[in-house]
Amino acid sequence: MPADPPLDRRRFLRGTVALWAVGIAGCASNPVSGRGELMLVTPDEERELDRLRAPIQLSADYGAIDDPALVAYVGAVGAAVASTSQRRDLPWSFTPVDALYVNAYAFPAGSVGVTRGMLLELSSEAELAALLGHETGHVNARHAAARMSAGRVARMVVEGAAGLLEVIVPGADDLTDMAYGLGGLGAGLLLARYSREDERQADALGIAYMTAAGYPATGMVDLLGRLRDTSGARPDLVTTLFATHPMSDERYARARREAKRYPSKEPPLHLRERYMEATALLRRRRGAIVEGQKGERALREGRFDDAAIHFALGIRRAPDDYALHLLSARLTLAQKRPAEAIPLAEGAMAIKPGEPQAWQVRGRARYALREYDEALADFARHTEALSGEGSSLFMQGICHERMGDKEAAAAVWRRYLSLDRSSRLADYAARRLEDYGEE
């Protein structure tokens, strides 16, 4: 039986409108409030979205920190907080990741990530519990699903980070840059953007969860105060955080009022001591991480020479830092020096053999060098590790075309369109199939 033809944009929009019309009559009960609300995303769909998208974002953030004790510690604090929430049956996970920027985030079925940059900003287990309680609140209140249903969230569809870029590009050469997502640095590309009301509710829920788990409510006040101060002193560090989690003086004042509703508890000294002990290895890398943060800022601003200096200083302080090696590899790619990116990517592979992002970076370098067979192998390995990630799959199709293998390219385009029917990359794949005579 012939494969179904790819949807053109008009048919896609008609189908989307039809689905909206079918679903709009239904409501779901909110797990927190118990009230009915418009919800076009089912709990099963939340779990599937989480299963597909969370591994991609965690990998974009360089994977879990290479500190088993800290991974276990963050997981234990998160589990304690989530155990007091309304959706205790979700497959909760709390992962500290190697990314340098300051953020924490949650996917709809309970996959939570916390960056190294964020962990360095905290000073107590109570603040960590508040942070994880806040993210748990977003999940329990189904905020991401509500944003999706209302059409106001960043598009969290299975098309890879590339589909989120807003540059219209006509040809395959330019589309490869789009597939790579060169400007995003992997930071927060797949995450929901919450409203101020969502943030206030997540703060209140976080306080309820953390106090039920035995932590003082003042941990939330301390957390928000610390982040507010950071936004004034070093605003570039919290750009992504405040894009996804809006901050305001009103939100801080409301959290202070909410905290007063709970029995007063002096933050015990051991909560700070435990946190300092758990993050000791991380804090020893503070100098290297700060250099990396400066390098990321310089790279975003196009100051490549400054970025190179900061990344080199960071690697000198922490020669086994996976994120810094990959950032240096990305920098050399941005400078059109792909041959130099390969050993940097391979250095990252040696540090974290099981983390797939380095394969994609090396594939990008090999593609730029027109080593299409080798690039294809790297992109295929990345796709195999992250089945919901579309950009490396797209690049496999481009590699096949560069090698003149239209049959293999067509197979990739069909597979790509089974994941993504609506991005500009999907438009290209559909056009290529039409060029090959497939309707």
N, C-alpha and C positions, 0 to 999 in steps of 0.2 A: 504494500500500500504506500503511495507517495506521501512524503512528509507534508504536514500542514504548511501552507505558505506563510511567510512572515507577515505580520500585521503592518499595514502602513499607518501613518500617524492619524489619519482621519478615522480609520476603523478602530484604532486604539482608543481615541477619544470617545467615539460612540459607545464602545464597550464599557469604558469607565463611567460614563454618564448612566448607562443602563444599570451597572452594578450599584451606583450611588442611589438610583431610584428604588432598586429592590431593597437596599439595606436601610434607607433613611427612616422607614416606618418602624424599625425595631429599636429597642432600647436595651441596655444592660444595667444591672445593678452594680453600683460602685462598691468595691470591697470595704472601703473605709467609711463612707457616709451611708451606704445602704440605699441611696436614692437612685432612681433610674436616670440614665443619661444616654445621649446619642453615642453609640460605639459601634463602628464598622469593623473593628479588629477583635477577633475572638481570643480567648486565653490560649487556645491551641496555636493560633497564628502568632501570638506573642512568643511562645516557646520556640516556634520554628524560626522566627526572625532573630531571636536571641542566639539560637544554635548556629545560624549562618553568619550573622554580622559580628557578634562579640569576638570570635577568634580573629577576624580581620582587623578590628580596631586594636585588640591587644597586641597583635603582631606589628601593626603600624606603630605602636608605642614600644617596640623593641622587645616585647615578651616580658615574662615575669623576671623580677629582680633575682640575680644569682646569689641569693642569701636564703637558704631553706628555712632558717630560724625566723627570719623576718616575714617570709611568706606565710609560715604557720601562725605567727603571732597576729598578723593582720586578718587572716582567715578566722582565727578564734574569736577576735573581738567582733568581727562582722557577724559571725554565726550567733554569738550571744545576743546581739542587738536584733537580728532578724527573727530569732526564736520568740520574740515578744510581739511580733507583728501579725497582721491579719492574714497574710498569705504564707504561712509557715511551710506549706507543701511545695513551694517552688524550689527548683534546683539551685539554691543560692551558692554563689562563689564570690570571693573577695580577693582580688589579685593586685599586689603592688607591682607596677611595671616600670621599666627602665627609662621611660620618657622624661625629658628634662623640664618641660613646661609644667605649670601649676594647674592641676585639675583633678577632679574625680568624676566618675560618670557611671551610669547604670543602664543596662539594656533591659528590655521589658520583662524578662522572666528571671531576673535576679543575678545576672552576671555584672559584677561591679569591678571597676578598675580604679586604682589610685596611683598617680605618678610619683616618681622620685622627687620631682620638684615640689609637689604638695607635701609629701612626708617631711621634707626638710623645713617646711614652714610651721609644722606643728611642734608642740612641746610637752604634750601630755596624752596619756591614753584616753582621758576624758574627751579631749578634742578629737582624737581619732574616732571614738565612739559616736561623737556628734556628727562627724563627717559621714561615717558609714550609715548612721541613723537617718540622716538627711537623704542619702541616695536610696535607702530602703523605703523611705516615705514616697519618693517618686514612683518606685515600682508598685507599692501597695495601692497607691491612688490611681495607678494606670495612667500617669501623665503622658508618657510617650505615646501610648495607644490613642489617647484623647487628642493629642496634637496631630497625629496621623489622620484620625477620623475627621478632624476639622480642616485638614489640608494646610496646616501652618508649620509643620515640622520640616526640617531639611529632609530631602527625599531619601528614605531608608529602604531602597529597593535593591535587588540583587543585580547591580550593574557595576560594582567596583567604585572606588573613590573617584575615578575619572569622570563619571557622569555628573558629579556635583560641581565641576568647574563651569564657569559661566562665560567661556570664550567660544564663539562660533567659529569653527575652522573647517574649510572645505575639503582638504585633500588628505591622503593617507600620511604623508610626511608630517603634517601638522597634528594630525590625530594621534600620532605616536606620542607627542609631547602631552597631549590631553590624557592619554591612557596612563602615562607615567605619573601624572599629578605632580609635576615638578615644583609647583609653588606651595603645596600644602604641607610638606614636611610630615605628613601623616597625623597631624595633630587635630583630633576632634572632627574629622571629616564625616563621620557616620553618626554623630550624636544628635539627640533631640535638643531643640532650643526651647527652654521652658519660659513660661510667662512669670511675671512678678507674683501673681496669685498662686501659681504652682509652687514657687519658691517659698512663699509664706506658709503654705500648707505643709510642704516637706519639712520645713524647720519645726513646725509644731508637732508633726508626727515623729520627727527625729528625737525631739525632747521626750516625748512620751515613751518611745521605744528604749532610749538609752537609760532613762530613769528606772523603767521596769527591769532593765538588765543590771541595775545597781550602780549606775554612774550618776554623778551630780549634774543637774540641769545647767549649771554654770559652764559646763564644757562647751555647750552650743554658743553661749554668749562670748566666751573667750575665742572660739573659732571664728565667729563672724567678725568680731573686733579685730582679730589678727589679719584676716583677709581684707577688711576695709582699710587697715593701716598700710598693708602691702600695696593696695591699689593706688594709694597716694604717693608712696615712696618709690615703688618700682612697677609702674603700670604695665610695662611691656611683659612682665612675668605672668600676669593674670588676664591677658587679653582673651584667650580661649575660654578660661573659666567664666568670666563675666559675660561672654557671648552666649554661653549655654546656660549659665546660672546668674541671672541679673542680680546685682547688688545695689543696695541703697541704704541711706541712713535710717529711713523708715523701717526697713526690714530688720535692721539691727535693733532698733528701739522696740519693735514688736516682739522680737525674740527675748529681749530682756523682760518684758511684761509677761510673756508666756512662761518663762522660767520661774517666775515668782509664784506660779500656781502650784509648784511642786515643793515637797518638804525640803527645807534648807539642808544642804550637805556641804560641809567644808571639803573642797577637793583634797583627798588624802595625798600625802606626800608620795606614797608608794606608786600612785598612778603616773606621776612624772618620772620617778626612778625607773619603773618598768619600761616606760616608753624610751627613755634615754638608753637603757640597756639593750632593748630590742633593735634600736636604730643606730647602734654604735658603729657598725661597719659602714653603714650608709653615710653617716656624718663624717667619717674619715675621708670620704670622697667629695666632700663639699666643695673644695677648691676646684677639682676637676669638673664637677657639675656646673659650678658658676661659670667657668670658662666656656663650657659647652652652651650654656644659656646665652652668653654674650655672642658666641659664634652663630647660634641660631638667629638671633636678632640681626646680626650683620648680614647673614645670608638672605633673610627676608628682605632686607633693605638694599640688596644688590652690592654690598660692600664685600666683595669676595676676598680681597687680600686680607682685610681685617678678620673675616671669618676663618681663613686658613690659619692665621696666627693663633686665634683662640682655640681652635680645635687641636692644633699641634701642642699647645700648652696643656690642654686637658689630657691628651693622650700621654704626654710626658709624665703627668701626675698620676694617671691611672692607665698603664699600658694595656690592661685587659678589659677596657670598657667597650662593650659591644656597640652601644649607641654612638659613641664618639667616632669609632671606626666607620660606621655607616654614614654618619653625618659628613665625615671627611670625603668618603666616596661620592656622596651626592654632590658635594661642593665641586669636586673635580669634574663630574659630569656636567654641572652647570657652567663650568669654565671650558667645556669642549675638550677635555683631556681624558678621554675614556680609558686609555691604556693605563693611566695612573690609578684609575678607580678600581681596576680588577684586583690588584694585591690588597687594597684596603678592604674590599668586600670579602676577599678570602681570609684576611686577618679576622674579620668579624665572624666568619664561619667557624674558624678554629676556636673562637671564644665561646660561641653558642651553636654547636653543630646542629641542634634540632630546631632552631628558630629560622623560619623560611624567608624572611624579608631580604636577607643578604643574597639569596639566589636571584631574586628579582633585580636587585641593584647590579649584580654581575651580568645578568642577562641584558640589561639596558646598555652596559658598557660594551658587551660583545656585539650587540646589535649596531651600536654606533660605529664599531670597527668593521662592520659588514661580515662578521663571523656568524652567519645566520644559523648554521647547524648547531653551534655551541650555544648561541642565545636561545634557540628553540628549546634545547634541553633544560636550560635554567628556568625559562618561563613555564615549561611543563611541570617541573618539580615544584615550583611555587604554587601553581594551580592545583596540583595533587594535594598539597598540604592544606590549602585554603580553598575548598571547593566552591564557596560562595563568592570568591573574589574574581571580578571579571577582567581587570586590566591586563593581567598576564595571559589570560585566555585570548583576549583580543590581539595581543602581540604575537601569539602563536600563529594566528591567521595571517598577520602581516609578514611574519618570517616565511611562511609557506609561499606566499605570493612573491616575495623577493627571490625565492629559490625556484619559482616557476611551476610549483606544484599546485595547480588550481583545484584538483580533486581534494587534496588534503586541506587546502584553505577553505573550500566550500563546506567540508565536514565541520571545521572549526566555526565558521559563520553560523551554521545551523545550530550548533551547540550553544554558541553565544546568544542567539536569539531565543533559546529556550530559557535563558536567565534574564534577559533584558530586551524589552520590546520598545522602549521609549526614549533612550538617550541618543545623543548624536553619534556615539559609537555604534549603536544598534542601527541607526539610519545608514551608516556606511556599510555595515555587514549586509543589510537587506539589499542595498544597491549593488553590492558585489555579486550577490546571488542572482539578481536580475541580469547582471552582465554575463553571468555564466549560463544563462538560459533557464534558470529555475524560477518559477512563478510562486 
